[in-house]
Amino acid sequence: MISVLLADDEALIRAGLRMILETSDDLIVVDEAGDGQAAVAAVERHRPDVVLMDIRMPRLDGLEATAAIRAKPQPPSVIVLTTFNTDHDVFRALDAGATGFLLKDTPPADLLRAVRLAAAGDAMLSPSVTRQVIHRFTAEDRSRSRAAALDRLRPLTEREREVLVQIGLGHANAVIARALHMSEATVKSHITRLFEKLAATNRVQLAIAAFRAGLVE
């Protein structure tokens, strides 16, 4: 059973998320939090597998709460909930250690899949949303040349580059495994090495590296 904590200052949104999650037999909502401080405290009490975290909340916002939660020993995965058009802090949340992000209007089936993937140490980054975010990010940071970005990838093996491309396309581990004809365990090993070699903390940072180097357009 995968345990989930909901952190959002709007009771209606929490109720909607709970209703969606509890349609599945393998997911259980262990608690709700209306602000960041309550979310951090609830993680201490319940040790959930996954936290669905809104960015904008009172007392302690989702960015600070995510950083505090991810700094704990054996922390849960944190999925940031965003409206995208108004939330400019997505990248800061990812830097704080969030596993990934979802739009608040994500279809229920995708929400359920994202929670399961996060609990398994994976992340679902919708290809269309990932492309929007990456292009938005790189548009604000054109000072880095493609040559410099490629030089950063020099330590990677050919196989690691192939995995990096797949991450840049927004693919989850199972999809990457099928595309590259390898086991999911091998994919995870390659991703671990990518995190180490590129000093990245989440998959979006890996995707950004792929876009900057021109491996994904």
Stockholm file with secondary structure:
# STOCKHOLM 1.0

chainA/1-217         MISVLLADDEALIRAGLRMILETSDDLIVVDEAGDGQAAVAAVERHRPDVVLMDIRMPRLDGLEATAAIRAKPQPPSVIVLTTFNTDHDVFRALDAGATGFLLKDTPPADLLRAVRLAAAGDAMLSPSVTRQVIHRFTAEDRSRSRAAALDRLRPLTEREREVLVQIGLGHANAVIARALHMSEATVKSHITRLFEKLAATNRVQLAIAAFRAGLVE
#=GR chainA/1-217 SS CEEEEEECSCHHHHHHHHHHHTTSTTEEEEEEESSHHHHHHHHHHHCCSEEEEESCCSSSCHHHHHHHHHTSSSCCEEEEEECSSSCTTHHHHHHTTCCEEEETTCCHHHHHHHHHHHHTTCCCCCHHHHHHHHHHHHHTCTTSCHHHHHHHTTTCCHHHHHHHHHHHTTCCHHHHHHHHTCCHHHHHHHHHHHHHHHTCSSHHHHHHHHHHTTSCC
#=GC SS_cons         CEEEEEECSCHHHHHHHHHHHTTSTTEEEEEEESSHHHHHHHHHHHCCSEEEEESCCSSSCHHHHHHHHHTSSSCCEEEEEECSSSCTTHHHHHHTTCCEEEETTCCHHHHHHHHHHHHTTCCCCCHHHHHHHHHHHHHTCTTSCHHHHHHHTTTCCHHHHHHHHHHHTTCCHHHHHHHHTCCHHHHHHHHHHHHHHHTCSSHHHHHHHHHHTTSCC
//
